[in-house]
Amino acid sequence: MNKNVVICPYCGEEIYGDYNYETGHTDYDCSSCDSHFTEDDFIECDKCGNLVYKDDINEITTNDTVEYLCNDCMNNSI
C-alpha cells in the first residue's frame, strides 16, 4: 500500500494524505465521515509496511523486541 494512503478507522474509506508544510506532517482528512487524522495517528506494520490506525495495530513483545502487526499479518502468522 502507498504510504500516502490509509484506511479511515471509522468508515473504512481510503484517505489520501496531504503534506502540511506548516507542521511538517502529513494530514489525512476523510471526506466520507469528516474525520481528521495526522501521521501520528498511524503506525507502520513491521511485516507488510501498511499504515494502520494506532488503536487497531497489534503490539507483539518477544523477549525485549516489540513488533507491530496489522490484523492481516497477525492472522497470517498464527
NUVO-5339 format. One line per field, with one value per atom (N, C-alpha, C, O, CB): atom name; residue number from 1; x, y, z. Coordinates in nm, 2 decimals, m for minus. Atoms other than C-alpha are relative to their C-alpha. Glycine has a CB too. Example, Ala and Ser with C-alpha at 12.3 -4.5 7.8 and 13.67 -1.06 7.14 Angstrom:
BEGIN
atom c(N/CA/C/O/CB/N/CA/C/O/CB)
nr c(1/1/1/1/1/2/2/2/2/2)
east c(0.09/1.23/0.09/0.19/m0.10/m0.09/1.37/m0.08/m0.03/0.04)
north c(m0.12/m0.45/0.12/0.12/0.00/m0.11/m0.11/0.11/0.22/0.05)
up c(0.00/0.78/0.00/0.07/0.12/0.00/0.71/0.08/0.09/m0.14)
END
This chain:
BEGIN
atom c(N/CA/C/O/CB/N/CA/C/O/CB/N/CA/C/O/CB/N/CA/C/O/CB/N/CA/C/O/CB/N/CA/C/O/CB/N/CA/C/O/CB/N/CA/C/O/CB/N/CA/C/O/CB/N/CA/C/O/CB/N/CA/C/O/CB/N/CA/C/O/CB/N/CA/C/O/CB/N/CA/C/O/CB/N/CA/C/O/CB/N/CA/C/O/CB/N/CA/C/O/CB/N/CA/C/O/CB/N/CA/C/O/CB/N/CA/C/O/CB/N/CA/C/O/CB/N/CA/C/O/CB/N/CA/C/O/CB/N/CA/C/O/CB/N/CA/C/O/CB/N/CA/C/O/CB/N/CA/C/O/CB/N/CA/C/O/CB/N/CA/C/O/CB/N/CA/C/O/CB/N/CA/C/O/CB/N/CA/C/O/CB/N/CA/C/O/CB/N/CA/C/O/CB/N/CA/C/O/CB/N/CA/C/O/CB/N/CA/C/O/CB/N/CA/C/O/CB/N/CA/C/O/CB/N/CA/C/O/CB/N/CA/C/O/CB/N/CA/C/O/CB/N/CA/C/O/CB/N/CA/C/O/CB/N/CA/C/O/CB/N/CA/C/O/CB/N/CA/C/O/CB/N/CA/C/O/CB/N/CA/C/O/CB/N/CA/C/O/CB/N/CA/C/O/CB/N/CA/C/O/CB/N/CA/C/O/CB/N/CA/C/O/CB/N/CA/C/O/CB/N/CA/C/O/CB/N/CA/C/O/CB/N/CA/C/O/CB/N/CA/C/O/CB/N/CA/C/O/CB/N/CA/C/O/CB/N/CA/C/O/CB/N/CA/C/O/CB/N/CA/C/O/CB/N/CA/C/O/CB/N/CA/C/O/CB/N/CA/C/O/CB/N/CA/C/O/CB/N/CA/C/O/CB/N/CA/C/O/CB/N/CA/C/O/CB/N/CA/C/O/CB/N/CA/C/O/CB/N/CA/C/O/CB/N/CA/C/O/CB/N/CA/C/O/CB/N/CA/C/O/CB/N/CA/C/O/CB)
nr c(1/1/1/1/1/2/2/2/2/2/3/3/3/3/3/4/4/4/4/4/5/5/5/5/5/6/6/6/6/6/7/7/7/7/7/8/8/8/8/8/9/9/9/9/9/10/10/10/10/10/11/11/11/11/11/12/12/12/12/12/13/13/13/13/13/14/14/14/14/14/15/15/15/15/15/16/16/16/16/16/17/17/17/17/17/18/18/18/18/18/19/19/19/19/19/20/20/20/20/20/21/21/21/21/21/22/22/22/22/22/23/23/23/23/23/24/24/24/24/24/25/25/25/25/25/26/26/26/26/26/27/27/27/27/27/28/28/28/28/28/29/29/29/29/29/30/30/30/30/30/31/31/31/31/31/32/32/32/32/32/33/33/33/33/33/34/34/34/34/34/35/35/35/35/35/36/36/36/36/36/37/37/37/37/37/38/38/38/38/38/39/39/39/39/39/40/40/40/40/40/41/41/41/41/41/42/42/42/42/42/43/43/43/43/43/44/44/44/44/44/45/45/45/45/45/46/46/46/46/46/47/47/47/47/47/48/48/48/48/48/49/49/49/49/49/50/50/50/50/50/51/51/51/51/51/52/52/52/52/52/53/53/53/53/53/54/54/54/54/54/55/55/55/55/55/56/56/56/56/56/57/57/57/57/57/58/58/58/58/58/59/59/59/59/59/60/60/60/60/60/61/61/61/61/61/62/62/62/62/62/63/63/63/63/63/64/64/64/64/64/65/65/65/65/65/66/66/66/66/66/67/67/67/67/67/68/68/68/68/68/69/69/69/69/69/70/70/70/70/70/71/71/71/71/71/72/72/72/72/72/73/73/73/73/73/74/74/74/74/74/75/75/75/75/75/76/76/76/76/76/77/77/77/77/77/78/78/78/78/78)
east c(0.08/0.00/0.09/0.20/m0.10/m0.07/0.11/0.01/m0.09/m0.07/m0.02/0.25/m0.09/m0.11/0.14/0.08/0.03/m0.15/m0.23/0.03/0.14/m0.29/m0.02/0.05/m0.04/0.04/m0.46/m0.15/m0.22/0.03/0.14/m0.79/m0.06/m0.01/m0.02/0.07/m1.03/m0.04/m0.12/m0.12/0.04/m1.08/m0.15/m0.20/0.08/0.14/m1.43/m0.10/m0.20/m0.03/0.10/m1.59/0.06/m0.01/m0.04/m0.06/m1.33/0.04/0.08/m0.09/m0.04/m1.27/0.15/0.22/m0.07/m0.14/m0.93/0.02/m0.06/0.06/m0.03/m0.78/0.14/0.23/m0.01/m0.13/m0.50/0.05/m0.01/m0.01/m0.06/m0.26/0.05/0.09/0.12/m0.05/m0.17/0.11/0.09/m0.11/m0.11/0.17/m0.03/m0.06/0.13/0.02/0.13/0.13/0.20/m0.09/m0.13/0.42/0.02/0.13/0.02/m0.01/0.34/0.04/0.12/m0.14/m0.03/0.36/0.11/0.17/m0.13/m0.10/0.59/m0.05/0.03/0.12/0.06/0.35/m0.10/m0.14/m0.07/0.11/0.10/m0.13/m0.14/0.03/0.13/m0.26/m0.09/m0.08/m0.06/0.09/m0.54/m0.14/m0.18/0.02/0.14/m0.90/m0.09/m0.08/m0.01/0.10/m1.18/m0.12/m0.19/m0.04/0.11/m1.44/m0.13/m0.24/0.02/0.13/m1.69/m0.06/m0.18/0.03/0.05/m1.72/0.05/0.02/0.03/m0.04/m1.55/0.10/0.10/m0.11/m0.10/m1.28/0.14/0.17/0.01/m0.13/m0.93/0.10/0.09/0.01/m0.11/m0.61/0.14/0.14/0.00/m0.14/m0.23/0.08/0.03/0.06/m0.08/0.05/0.03/0.06/0.13/m0.03/0.10/m0.11/m0.10/0.01/0.11/m0.24/0.02/m0.06/m0.13/m0.02/m0.10/0.14/0.24/m0.02/m0.12/0.17/0.03/m0.07/0.00/m0.03/0.35/0.01/0.08/0.13/m0.01/0.31/0.14/0.19/m0.10/m0.14/0.66/0.01/0.12/0.05/m0.01/0.57/m0.03/0.04/m0.09/0.04/0.38/0.03/0.02/m0.14/m0.03/0.46/m0.13/m0.11/0.07/0.12/0.09/m0.01/0.03/m0.12/0.02/0.00/m0.14/m0.24/0.00/0.12/m0.26/m0.03/0.06/0.01/0.05/m0.47/0.06/0.06/m0.15/m0.08/m0.28/m0.08/m0.03/0.05/0.08/m0.58/m0.03/m0.08/m0.13/0.03/m0.61/0.13/0.11/m0.07/m0.13/m0.24/0.02/m0.02/0.12/m0.03/m0.13/0.15/0.24/m0.02/m0.14/0.18/0.04/m0.01/0.00/m0.05/0.37/0.14/0.23/0.01/m0.13/0.65/0.06/0.00/m0.01/m0.07/0.90/0.14/0.22/0.02/m0.12/1.19/0.00/m0.09/0.13/0.00/1.28/m0.03/0.00/0.14/0.03/1.17/m0.15/m0.23/0.05/0.14/0.84/m0.02/0.06/m0.03/0.04/0.68/m0.14/m0.23/0.03/0.14/0.37/m0.05/0.02/0.00/0.06/0.15/m0.15/m0.22/0.00/0.14/m0.17/m0.08/m0.02/m0.02/0.08/m0.46/0.02/0.02/m0.15/m0.03/m0.39/0.12/0.13/0.00/m0.13/m0.03/m0.01/0.05/0.11/0.02/m0.13/m0.07/m0.03/m0.08/0.08/m0.38/0.08/0.07/m0.13/m0.08/m0.13/0.12/0.18/0.05/m0.12/0.14/m0.04/0.05/0.07/0.05/m0.08/0.00/m0.04/m0.13)
north c(m0.12/0.00/0.12/0.12/0.00/m0.12/0.35/0.06/0.06/0.10/m0.06/0.53/0.13/0.18/0.03/m0.11/0.82/m0.03/0.06/0.09/0.04/0.62/m0.08/m0.17/m0.08/0.07/0.50/m0.04/0.02/0.08/0.03/0.34/0.07/0.06/m0.16/m0.07/0.55/m0.10/m0.20/0.09/0.10/0.36/0.01/m0.08/0.02/m0.01/0.49/m0.04/m0.10/0.15/0.03/0.44/m0.10/m0.15/0.12/0.10/0.22/0.06/m0.02/m0.11/m0.07/0.47/0.02/0.04/0.13/m0.04/0.52/0.15/0.22/m0.05/m0.14/0.85/0.03/m0.04/0.05/m0.04/1.01/0.12/0.22/0.05/m0.10/1.21/0.12/0.12/m0.06/m0.12/1.57/0.05/0.07/0.11/m0.05/1.70/0.15/0.23/m0.01/m0.13/2.01/0.07/0.03/m0.01/m0.07/2.24/0.08/0.10/0.09/m0.07/2.44/m0.08/m0.04/0.07/0.09/2.15/m0.10/m0.15/m0.08/0.10/1.92/m0.14/m0.23/0.02/0.13/1.63/m0.02/0.08/m0.01/0.04/1.45/0.00/m0.06/m0.13/m0.01/1.52/m0.09/m0.10/0.14/0.09/1.27/0.05/0.04/m0.15/m0.04/1.41/m0.09/m0.10/0.15/0.09/1.17/0.08/0.14/m0.11/m0.07/1.32/m0.07/m0.01/0.03/0.08/1.04/0.03/0.04/m0.15/m0.01/1.08/0.13/0.15/m0.12/m0.13/1.42/m0.01/0.08/0.09/0.02/1.28/0.05/0.06/m0.15/m0.05/1.43/m0.08/m0.10/0.15/0.08/1.24/0.07/0.14/m0.15/m0.04/1.32/m0.13/m0.24/0.10/0.12/1.08/m0.07/m0.18/0.04/0.06/1.03/m0.09/m0.17/0.12/0.09/0.85/m0.14/m0.23/0.06/0.12/0.57/m0.06/0.01/0.01/0.07/0.31/m0.10/m0.16/m0.08/0.09/0.11/m0.14/m0.17/0.05/0.14/m0.26/m0.05/m0.02/m0.09/0.04/m0.42/m0.11/m0.13/m0.05/0.10/m0.70/0.04/0.01/m0.12/m0.04/m0.55/0.15/0.18/m0.03/m0.14/m0.18/0.09/0.21/0.01/m0.09/m0.06/0.08/0.05/m0.09/m0.09/0.23/m0.04/m0.05/0.15/0.04/0.12/0.09/0.14/m0.15/m0.09/0.33/m0.06/m0.18/0.01/0.04/0.32/m0.09/m0.17/0.12/0.08/0.17/m0.14/m0.23/0.07/0.13/m0.12/m0.08/m0.19/0.03/0.07/m0.23/m0.10/m0.07/0.09/0.10/m0.54/0.02/0.01/m0.14/m0.02/m0.49/m0.13/m0.18/0.11/0.13/m0.81/0.02/0.07/m0.10/m0.01/m0.83/m0.14/m0.23/0.07/0.12/m1.11/0.03/0.10/m0.08/m0.04/m1.10/0.15/0.20/m0.05/m0.14/m0.74/0.08/0.20/0.05/m0.06/m0.68/0.02/m0.06/m0.09/m0.04/m0.50/0.00/0.06/0.13/0.00/m0.57/0.04/0.00/m0.14/m0.05/m0.40/m0.07/m0.07/0.15/0.07/m0.61/0.04/0.06/m0.15/m0.02/m0.53/m0.13/m0.23/0.06/0.12/m0.77/m0.11/m0.22/0.04/0.09/m0.93/m0.08/m0.20/0.06/0.07/m1.01/m0.08/m0.18/0.11/0.07/m1.11/m0.13/m0.24/0.09/0.12/m1.36/m0.10/m0.22/0.03/0.09/m1.50/m0.06/m0.15/0.08/0.05/m1.55/m0.10/m0.17/0.11/0.10/m1.77/m0.14/m0.24/0.04)
up c(0.00/0.00/0.00/0.06/0.12/0.01/m0.07/0.14/0.21/m0.10/m0.13/0.24/0.02/0.13/0.03/m0.01/0.15/0.00/0.00/m0.13/m0.01/0.17/0.13/0.16/m0.13/m0.12/0.49/m0.01/m0.09/0.13/m0.01/0.57/0.12/0.23/0.01/m0.11/0.78/0.10/0.07/m0.05/m0.10/1.11/0.04/0.10/0.13/m0.03/1.14/m0.11/m0.08/0.03/0.10/0.80/m0.11/m0.19/m0.07/0.09/0.61/m0.14/m0.22/m0.02/0.13/0.32/m0.01/0.09/m0.02/0.02/0.17/0.01/m0.04/m0.14/m0.02/0.27/m0.06/m0.02/0.15/0.06/0.07/0.09/0.11/m0.15/m0.08/0.28/m0.08/m0.19/0.07/0.05/0.22/0.09/0.21/m0.02/m0.08/0.33/0.04/m0.04/m0.07/m0.05/0.55/0.03/0.12/0.14/m0.01/0.50/0.13/0.17/m0.12/m0.12/0.81/0.12/0.20/0.03/m0.11/1.05/m0.03/0.06/0.04/0.04/0.85/0.02/0.02/0.09/m0.01/0.89/m0.11/m0.18/0.14/0.09/0.67/0.07/0.17/m0.07/m0.05/0.73/m0.08/m0.20/0.01/0.07/0.64/0.04/0.16/0.04/m0.02/0.60/m0.07/m0.19/m0.04/0.06/0.54/m0.04/0.04/0.10/0.06/0.31/0.03/0.02/m0.14/m0.02/0.38/0.14/0.15/m0.02/m0.14/0.76/0.07/0.18/0.08/m0.05/0.80/0.12/0.21/0.04/m0.11/1.04/m0.05/m0.17/0.04/0.03/1.06/0.08/0.20/0.03/m0.07/1.14/m0.05/m0.15/m0.04/0.04/1.13/m0.01/0.03/0.10/0.01/1.06/0.13/0.13/m0.07/m0.13/1.43/0.05/0.14/0.10/m0.03/1.44/m0.06/m0.03/m0.05/0.07/1.23/0.03/0.05/m0.15/m0.02/1.29/m0.11/m0.16/0.14/0.11/1.02/0.05/0.14/m0.07/m0.03/1.02/m0.03/m0.14/m0.08/0.02/1.06/m0.11/m0.16/0.13/0.10/0.82/m0.14/m0.23/0.04/0.14/0.52/m0.03/m0.15/m0.01/0.02/0.57/m0.01/m0.03/m0.12/0.00/0.57/0.12/0.23/m0.02/m0.12/0.79/0.05/m0.02/m0.05/m0.07/1.04/0.12/0.19/0.05/m0.11/1.29/0.13/0.15/0.00/m0.12/1.62/0.10/0.17/0.07/m0.09/1.81/m0.06/0.01/0.04/0.07/1.56/m0.03/m0.09/m0.13/0.03/1.54/0.12/0.24/m0.01/m0.10/1.73/0.04/m0.04/m0.05/m0.05/1.95/0.06/0.16/0.11/m0.05/2.00/0.06/0.00/m0.12/m0.07/2.25/0.02/0.08/0.14/m0.01/2.22/0.06/0.01/m0.14/m0.08/2.48/0.02/0.08/m0.08/m0.02/2.46/m0.13/m0.15/0.05/0.13/2.10/m0.02/0.01/m0.11/0.03/2.01/m0.15/m0.22/0.07/0.15/1.67/m0.01/0.07/m0.06/0.03/1.53/m0.12/m0.23/m0.02/0.11/1.31/m0.03/0.07/0.02/0.04/1.12/0.02/0.04/m0.15/m0.02/1.16/m0.11/m0.07/0.00/0.11/0.82/0.03/0.02/m0.14/m0.03/0.91/0.13/0.14/0.01/m0.13/1.26/m0.03/0.03/0.10/0.03/1.13/m0.09/m0.07/m0.08/0.08/0.87/0.07/0.03/m0.12/m0.07/1.13/0.11/0.17/0.07/m0.11/1.36/m0.07/0.00/0.05)
END
